[in-house]
Amino acid sequence: MGIQNSQSQIFYALATAREIELATEYLGGPKEILGSEARRATDFLHAEDREAFIGARTLLRLLLAYVQHGDLKMAAQLQVTRHCTSCGSVEHGKPETAEHSVSLSRTRKLFIAAVGPKKIDLGIDIERGPGFSPEGVFAGFDEVALTAEERKLVLRQADADRVRLIAWSAKEALLKASGTGLRQEPSAVPVLSSRALRAERQGHWTELKHQTQYHLRWLPVPATHVSALAASAALPVLDLSAELFGKDLRQRLSP
């Protein structure tokens, strides 16, 4: 039996490749869960990117199986489709399910997925933070990614590079939620404000000033990363990582 009030909350989970591997051992492994979907990983040149692709998509199915059925064994039976609003392809684009809105994101080190009510727009993103990039963001980032007002705000921050990444993650999540993706210039999508930075520090939702139909919330993730959630409703948010990758699994991961 799944979570009874799953149409009034947003759920998310965070995992590493090793956690995905151990959690799915008794299910036949990630490739057994994904079936033919796993073959798309061969599009990636590097092994780490192939592993991340498979890991993130497996995580989404595990989370969805838990929310809908309370049983990870259902992960392989779930129908997750895709649709690209730009070209119409079903091979890529925003993931869709019949009962819930879903979203996922990945780096080479961490994967994250979200499941929410079917009636809302939902987007999630995770980025490698300053802990992985001590030299900071790439040259010209502000011009490519930030609005003029955001550039001014960033320059006033002591942790400017972290704030830049907070902004980027929020823009990615928002553009996923809206279905636009990076076809829209990030520098034309305002997400940063003094109010938004306060909300980020406090772990609260913030409503976007220029797109009032959307709300943003930054999620607690390891210091090596930043993560943001965007939704068309500011619902309660619950981390289900411990339910999916509980104490017994984490003990097996300990050195």
N, C-alpha and C positions, 0 to 999 in steps of 0.2 A: 504494500500500500504506500502510495506516495505522500507528499506533504499536502495536507488538506487545503491550506490557504495559499496555495502556490500562485493564485491569480491576484494576490494582493501584496506580494513581496518581490524583491529582487534577490537572487542568490548568485554567489560567485565562488570560485575555487581556484587555488593557485597550486602549481605543482612543478617539480623538476622531472627530467627525463627518467631518472632512476626511480622516483616515486611512481610514475606511470608504469614503468616496467614491472615493479614488484606488485603493484595493486592489480595488475591484469594477468599475472602468471596463471592463476586458476581459471581464467577465462580464455586462455590460448594466446594471450599477448595482444598488443595493439593492432597488428595486422589482421588478426582474426576478427577483431571487433570492427575494424574499418572496411574489411572486404576489398572490393575493387577500388574504393576510394584511396586506399594506401598506395596504389600504383602511381598516383599523381606526384608522389614524393620524388620519383625519378627525374622530374623536371628540374630539380635543384642540383647544382654542380657539387656542392660541398656536403660531406656527410653530416656535419652539424646542422645544416639547414634541412636536410632530409629528416633527421631525427626530430627536429623542432616541429616540422610540419605534421608528422605523424603524432607526436606527443600532444600538441594543442588540439588536434581534431579528436583524438581519443579522450582527452580531458573533457571536452564539450559533451561527448556522448555519455561519459561516466556521470557527470553532473546532471545531465538531463534524465538519465535513468534513475538516479536517486530521487530527484524532485518529483518525477511523474509516477514512479513505481516503488521507490524505496528499495530497489534491488539492482545492483550493478550488472547482474547477469542479463538484464534486458538491454544493455548498451548496444549490442550488435543488431538488435531487432528494430531499433529506432530509425525512423525515416527523417533524414536531414538532407534537404535539397538546397540548391543555390540558384540565385538569379542575378545576373548583372543588368542593372537598369540602363547601362550605357549601350551595350552591344546585344543584349538579350540572351547571352550565353547562359547555359545551366552548368557549365564546367567550373565557373568561378563566380564571384560576387557575394552578396550578403547571404549568410546561411538562414534557412527558414525551416520551421517545423509547424505541424498542424495545431499544436496546443499552446506553444509558448514562443515568445520572442527570445532570440539567442544571439550571442556575439562571442567572439574569441580573439585572442591576440597572443603573440609569442615573441620572445627573443631566443637566442641560442641557449640561454641558461634557465629561463623560467617561462611557463605558459600560464595563461589565465583564461577563464571562460565565465560567462554570465548567462543566467536564465531568468526571464521575467514574464509578466502577464502578456498574453497574446495581443492585448489591446494597445500596448505601448510601443514606442520606438525605443530601441536599446542599442548602445554601443559601448564597447570596452577596449582599452588599450593598455599595453605595458611597454615600457622603454628601459633600456639600460641607463642607469643614472651615473652621477659623477664618480661613484666608487669604481666603475669600470672604465671611466674616461677622465683621468686626472688632468689631462691637458685641456679639457673643456669641449664645447661644441665646435663644429666646423666654422671656418671663417665665412662671413656673410650670412650666417644663420638668421640674424635679426631681420635683414632685408627680405629674406625668403619666407620666414615663418611668422613674423610679428607685425601687428598693426603699428602705426606711428605712436599711438598712446601707450601700447604695450612696451615698445622700445624705451620710452621715457620711464615707465614704471620699473622695468627690469634694471636699468642703470642705477636705480636708487636702492637696490637690494644688495645686502652683504653676500648672499649666496646666489649671485646672478645666474650662474650656469644651471643650478638646480631649478631655479624659477623658469628659466628658458625651457627646460625639459618638462616641467609641470605643464607649461603652456602647450608644448607640442603634443604631449599625451592627451590633454583635454581636447585639442583640436581634432586629433585622430579619432577619439571616441565620439565626439559630436558629429563628425562627418560620416562615421559609420552609422550612427543612430538615424541620421537624416537620409541615409542611402546615397548621399552625394559622393562620398569618398574624396580622394585627392584630385578629382576633376575640378573642384573648387579650390582656388588659391588660398592656402593657409593664412597668408598675410591679409586676407579680406575677411577673416573669421575671428572676431574679437572674443576672447574668453577670460583674459586677465583683468583684474581690477583689485583695488585694495580690499574690497569685500570678499572677492574670490580667494585671495591669499589668506584672509582670516579663516574662511571656511575650510581651506585646505589644512591649515594648522590644527583646526578643531575637529576635523573629520565629519563636517556637516555638508549637506546639500547647499548649493548656491544657484539662484536663478540667473540666467543670462540676461543682461540688460537689453541687448539688441535682438535676441531670439527668445522671447519670453515663453515660448512653448517648450523649451528645453531647460533641463537642470543638470548641473555637474556636481560630481563628488569624487574626490581623490581617495584612493584606497590605501590601507596600510600594507606595505610590501617591504621586503628587505631593503636596506639602505643602498644596495647596489642598483636598485631599480626605482622607477616611479610608475604609477598606474592611475588611470582615470576612468570613471564611469559616467556615461551620459544617458539621460532618459527623458521621455516626455512627461513623466510624473515622478515626483519626489517621494518614492515609496520607501518603507523600511528595507534595509539592506542586511543580508545575513551571509557570513562567510561559512561555507560548508567544507572547507579544506580538511578540518579535523574529522568530519564524518566520513569523507572519502579515503583519507590517508591518516588513519588514527594512530593511537599510541603504539600498538603492536608493530605496525609498518615502520614507524619512525625509529623504534628500537632496532629493527633489522638494518636500518640505514646507518646507525651509529657505528663509528669505527671500533 
